[in-house]
Amino acid sequence: MEISKDLTAASSTPLVLAILAEEDSYGYAILQRVRELSEGRLEWTDGMLYPVLHRLGRLGYIEGRWEVAESGRRRKYYRITAQGRLHLDEQRRQWQAVDATLRGIWRTVGLPGPADFTMSTRPLPAGG
């Protein structure tokens, strides 16, 4: 399943902030974490990630610092700021509202949500 560019773009801010809330990280590691979390369904590129990081930095949600890795190569590590954590919390509330709204409408039109699908695949109890 390919996730649309619009949905990918909309989810980029909360994903990056949440990853940095776990721990400080650098660009390539962020790309790998997104791939891992999405089970390969989100394939971000450098060209998509770095503008997001620069925008979040301008907004004061993250800060960057340069470090030298064991390989001797310089890497820019990013960390979430206190303002970024507040924004992440607001983003979480907004996404939860969107999720609840979609689940509600999908139930209304007869489309199973993830919980409904899981329940429908369980075997029926004996005698039922």
LOGUVO-933611 format. One record per residue (C-alpha): x, y, z; residue in three letters; residue number from 1. Coordinates in nm, 2 decimals. Example, Ala and Ser with C-alpha at 12.3 -4.5 7.8 and 13.67 -1.06 7.14 Angstrom:
2
<site px="1.23" py="-0.45" pz="0.78" code="ala" pos="1"/>
<site px="1.37" py="-0.11" pz="0.71" code="ser" pos="2"/>
This chain:
128
<site px="0.00" py="0.00" pz="0.00" code="met" pos="1"/>
<site px="0.14" py="0.34" pz="-0.10" code="glu" pos="2"/>
<site px="0.05" py="0.63" pz="0.13" code="ile" pos="3"/>
<site px="-0.05" py="0.95" pz="-0.05" code="ser" pos="4"/>
<site px="0.19" py="1.24" pz="-0.05" code="lys" pos="5"/>
<site px="-0.07" py="1.46" pz="0.12" code="asp" pos="6"/>
<site px="-0.10" py="1.22" pz="0.41" code="leu" pos="7"/>
<site px="0.27" py="1.17" pz="0.43" code="thr" pos="8"/>
<site px="0.33" py="1.55" pz="0.44" code="ala" pos="9"/>
<site px="0.05" py="1.60" pz="0.70" code="ala" pos="10"/>
<site px="0.20" py="1.33" pz="0.93" code="ser" pos="11"/>
<site px="0.56" py="1.45" pz="0.90" code="ser" pos="12"/>
<site px="0.56" py="1.70" pz="1.18" code="thr" pos="13"/>
<site px="0.42" py="1.48" pz="1.45" code="pro" pos="14"/>
<site px="0.63" py="1.18" pz="1.34" code="leu" pos="15"/>
<site px="0.96" py="1.37" pz="1.35" code="val" pos="16"/>
<site px="0.87" py="1.53" pz="1.68" code="leu" pos="17"/>
<site px="0.77" py="1.20" pz="1.83" code="ala" pos="18"/>
<site px="1.09" py="1.03" pz="1.71" code="ile" pos="19"/>
<site px="1.29" py="1.31" pz="1.87" code="leu" pos="20"/>
<site px="1.09" py="1.28" pz="2.19" code="ala" pos="21"/>
<site px="1.22" py="0.92" pz="2.21" code="glu" pos="22"/>
<site px="1.58" py="1.04" pz="2.18" code="glu" pos="23"/>
<site px="1.81" py="1.28" pz="1.99" code="asp" pos="24"/>
<site px="1.87" py="1.16" pz="1.64" code="ser" pos="25"/>
<site px="2.02" py="1.25" pz="1.30" code="tyr" pos="26"/>
<site px="1.87" py="1.25" pz="0.96" code="gly" pos="27"/>
<site px="1.94" py="0.90" pz="0.83" code="tyr" pos="28"/>
<site px="1.84" py="0.74" pz="1.17" code="ala" pos="29"/>
<site px="1.51" py="0.94" pz="1.15" code="ile" pos="30"/>
<site px="1.45" py="0.80" pz="0.80" code="leu" pos="31"/>
<site px="1.52" py="0.45" pz="0.93" code="gln" pos="32"/>
<site px="1.29" py="0.49" pz="1.23" code="arg" pos="33"/>
<site px="1.00" py="0.61" pz="1.01" code="val" pos="34"/>
<site px="1.05" py="0.31" pz="0.79" code="arg" pos="35"/>
<site px="1.06" py="0.08" pz="1.10" code="glu" pos="36"/>
<site px="0.75" py="0.24" pz="1.26" code="leu" pos="37"/>
<site px="0.55" py="0.22" pz="0.94" code="ser" pos="38"/>
<site px="0.66" py="-0.13" pz="0.86" code="glu" pos="39"/>
<site px="0.80" py="0.00" pz="0.53" code="gly" pos="40"/>
<site px="0.48" py="0.17" pz="0.42" code="arg" pos="41"/>
<site px="0.63" py="0.52" pz="0.46" code="leu" pos="42"/>
<site px="0.95" py="0.57" pz="0.25" code="glu" pos="43"/>
<site px="1.08" py="0.91" pz="0.32" code="trp" pos="44"/>
<site px="1.37" py="1.06" pz="0.13" code="thr" pos="45"/>
<site px="1.63" py="1.32" pz="0.23" code="asp" pos="46"/>
<site px="1.46" py="1.57" pz="0.01" code="gly" pos="47"/>
<site px="1.14" py="1.53" pz="0.21" code="met" pos="48"/>
<site px="1.29" py="1.51" pz="0.56" code="leu" pos="49"/>
<site px="1.54" py="1.80" pz="0.56" code="tyr" pos="50"/>
<site px="1.29" py="2.07" pz="0.47" code="pro" pos="51"/>
<site px="1.08" py="1.94" pz="0.76" code="val" pos="52"/>
<site px="1.37" py="1.95" pz="1.00" code="leu" pos="53"/>
<site px="1.47" py="2.31" pz="0.89" code="his" pos="54"/>
<site px="1.11" py="2.43" pz="0.93" code="arg" pos="55"/>
<site px="1.08" py="2.27" pz="1.28" code="leu" pos="56"/>
<site px="1.41" py="2.44" pz="1.37" code="gly" pos="57"/>
<site px="1.29" py="2.78" pz="1.25" code="arg" pos="58"/>
<site px="0.97" py="2.73" pz="1.46" code="leu" pos="59"/>
<site px="1.18" py="2.66" pz="1.77" code="gly" pos="60"/>
<site px="1.04" py="2.30" pz="1.80" code="tyr" pos="61"/>
<site px="1.38" py="2.13" pz="1.75" code="ile" pos="62"/>
<site px="1.75" py="2.23" pz="1.79" code="glu" pos="63"/>
<site px="2.05" py="2.08" pz="1.60" code="gly" pos="64"/>
<site px="2.41" py="2.03" pz="1.70" code="arg" pos="65"/>
<site px="2.71" py="1.88" pz="1.52" code="trp" pos="66"/>
<site px="2.89" py="1.58" pz="1.65" code="glu" pos="67"/>
<site px="3.17" py="1.36" pz="1.52" code="val" pos="68"/>
<site px="3.06" py="0.99" pz="1.49" code="ala" pos="69"/>
<site px="3.29" py="0.70" pz="1.56" code="glu" pos="70"/>
<site px="3.36" py="0.68" pz="1.19" code="ser" pos="71"/>
<site px="3.50" py="1.03" pz="1.21" code="gly" pos="72"/>
<site px="3.21" py="1.17" pz="1.00" code="arg" pos="73"/>
<site px="3.03" py="1.47" pz="1.12" code="arg" pos="74"/>
<site px="2.65" py="1.43" pz="1.19" code="arg" pos="75"/>
<site px="2.39" py="1.69" pz="1.28" code="lys" pos="76"/>
<site px="2.19" py="1.56" pz="1.57" code="tyr" pos="77"/>
<site px="1.85" py="1.70" pz="1.64" code="tyr" pos="78"/>
<site px="1.66" py="1.73" pz="1.97" code="arg" pos="79"/>
<site px="1.31" py="1.83" pz="2.06" code="ile" pos="80"/>
<site px="1.27" py="2.15" pz="2.26" code="thr" pos="81"/>
<site px="1.02" py="2.22" pz="2.54" code="ala" pos="82"/>
<site px="0.82" py="2.42" pz="2.29" code="gln" pos="83"/>
<site px="0.84" py="2.12" pz="2.05" code="gly" pos="84"/>
<site px="0.70" py="1.89" pz="2.32" code="arg" pos="85"/>
<site px="0.41" py="2.12" pz="2.37" code="leu" pos="86"/>
<site px="0.34" py="2.13" pz="2.00" code="his" pos="87"/>
<site px="0.37" py="1.75" pz="1.98" code="leu" pos="88"/>
<site px="0.11" py="1.72" pz="2.25" code="asp" pos="89"/>
<site px="-0.12" py="1.94" pz="2.05" code="glu" pos="90"/>
<site px="-0.05" py="1.75" pz="1.74" code="gln" pos="91"/>
<site px="-0.14" py="1.42" pz="1.92" code="arg" pos="92"/>
<site px="-0.47" py="1.56" pz="2.03" code="arg" pos="93"/>
<site px="-0.55" py="1.68" pz="1.68" code="gln" pos="94"/>
<site px="-0.46" py="1.34" pz="1.53" code="trp" pos="95"/>
<site px="-0.67" py="1.16" pz="1.79" code="gln" pos="96"/>
<site px="-0.97" py="1.37" pz="1.69" code="ala" pos="97"/>
<site px="-0.92" py="1.30" pz="1.32" code="val" pos="98"/>
<site px="-0.88" py="0.93" pz="1.40" code="asp" pos="99"/>
<site px="-1.19" py="0.92" pz="1.61" code="ala" pos="100"/>
<site px="-1.39" py="1.10" pz="1.34" code="thr" pos="101"/>
<site px="-1.27" py="0.86" pz="1.07" code="leu" pos="102"/>
<site px="-1.35" py="0.56" pz="1.28" code="arg" pos="103"/>
<site px="-1.69" py="0.69" pz="1.35" code="gly" pos="104"/>
<site px="-1.78" py="0.76" pz="0.98" code="ile" pos="105"/>
<site px="-1.63" py="0.43" pz="0.87" code="trp" pos="106"/>
<site px="-1.85" py="0.24" pz="1.11" code="arg" pos="107"/>
<site px="-2.15" py="0.44" pz="0.98" code="thr" pos="108"/>
<site px="-2.09" py="0.34" pz="0.62" code="val" pos="109"/>
<site px="-2.00" py="-0.02" pz="0.72" code="gly" pos="110"/>
<site px="-1.62" py="-0.02" pz="0.67" code="leu" pos="111"/>
<site px="-1.44" py="-0.21" pz="0.94" code="pro" pos="112"/>
<site px="-1.18" py="-0.02" pz="1.14" code="gly" pos="113"/>
<site px="-0.86" py="-0.19" pz="1.27" code="pro" pos="114"/>
<site px="-1.03" py="-0.30" pz="1.59" code="ala" pos="115"/>
<site px="-1.33" py="-0.43" pz="1.41" code="asp" pos="116"/>
<site px="-1.12" py="-0.62" pz="1.16" code="phe" pos="117"/>
<site px="-0.92" py="-0.79" pz="1.45" code="thr" pos="118"/>
<site px="-1.24" py="-0.89" pz="1.62" code="met" pos="119"/>
<site px="-1.39" py="-1.03" pz="1.30" code="ser" pos="120"/>
<site px="-1.10" py="-1.26" pz="1.24" code="thr" pos="121"/>
<site px="-1.12" py="-1.43" pz="1.58" code="arg" pos="122"/>
<site px="-1.27" py="-1.79" pz="1.57" code="pro" pos="123"/>
<site px="-1.62" py="-1.82" pz="1.70" code="leu" pos="124"/>
<site px="-1.66" py="-1.99" pz="2.04" code="pro" pos="125"/>
<site px="-1.76" py="-2.35" pz="2.03" code="ala" pos="126"/>
<site px="-2.14" py="-2.39" pz="2.03" code="gly" pos="127"/>
<site px="-2.19" py="-2.02" pz="1.92" code="gly" pos="128"/>
